């Protein structure tokens, strides 16, 4: 474990993100699913009821900063794979197979996540959470401003 930590900057955040994402992607690959598919499945799996497709697209684009067309494509992939199903109106629901896949992938990542976070105090995690949330909010504001200028 590193004893002298660098200041939080874009590189430090990116290195942590990509290292953690690489771990998750390796676990997901064993289940034949991608990171974007997993994020999409999660949004439906944790919902109490079928989700409006537009709401799901907004959730995926907001989380992953992808274009709406990419989110729609991922939803279509999951429907074709039998993991999601078109429900009443424009809603999307998770199938039993989708719920099982999401549960298995989550169970497989839990011990890895526990090892990664082992020994990091609640206080350090709380401070990090606050800082990263603030950075995300500011980056979202900047992204919105850039998109507005490009329109």
Buried (B, 14 or more C-beta within 10 A) or exposed (E): EEEEEEEEEEEEBEEBEEEBEEBBBEBBEEBEBBBBBBBBBBBBBEBEEBBBBEBBBBBBBEBBEBEEEBBBEBBEBBBEBEBBBBBEEEBBBBBEEBBEBBEBBBEBBEEBBEEBEEEEEEEEEEEEEEEBEEEEEEEEEEEEEEEEEEE
